[in-house]
Amino acid sequence: MRTAESSVTIDVDGTPVSGIYGRPDNPVATLVLAHGAGRAWSIRSWAASRTL
């Protein structure tokens, strides 16, 4: 399933935290997960693993 994705930045006590919001068409809910890896999902090898 392909999802629409957009980059987001959330301010946490003055520190920007980046993320990606991905959702299918017509979602019924949103789940927010924090992984704490400290790296952007835009890294090519990581982005490829999201499609598995």
Residue, then its C-alpha position, 0 to 999 in steps of 0.5 A: m500500500r502506498t501512502a502520501e507522505s509529508s515532512v513535519t517538524i515539531d518544536v520540543d522545548g526549543t529543539p526542532v524534531s523532524g519526522i514524516y507523516g504518512r497516511p493512506d487515503n481516507p484514514v480512520a485514525t492516526l498513530v504517532l510513534a517516536h523511535g529516538a534514532g536521531r536520524a532523518w528517515s530521508i536517508r536512502s537505505w532507511a527509506a527503502s526499508r519503509t516499503l517492506 
